[in-house]
Amino acid sequence: MKDWLKISRHDVKRQGGAVLFQYYMSMPKMLQRIYPNHTWRSEDFVASGKAPRGYWEDTDNLLRALQRAEEKIGIQKVVRVILS
């Protein structure tokens, strides 16, 4: 299933799957519906460079990404600001 993270909307459309995007607004939404027994996380698509449309407009997603970056590069003191 991880191979799907390498596939772009363009790839799906090029192979005749353009009609799928009339029903599903994003690859994660489409895959969740087609493969309901697999857990698809938006973060997995972000890590592969394919964030779902609108993903970065959600403040919670931004904060989670910053927290992961803090952990990854070892930031220990963080001053939080409120995003409005």
Secondary structure, DSSP 4 states (H G I P E B T S, - for coil): -GGGGG--HHHHIIIIITTHHHH-SSHHHHHHHHSTTS---HHHHHHTT-PPTTGGGSHHHHHHHHHHHHHHHT----------
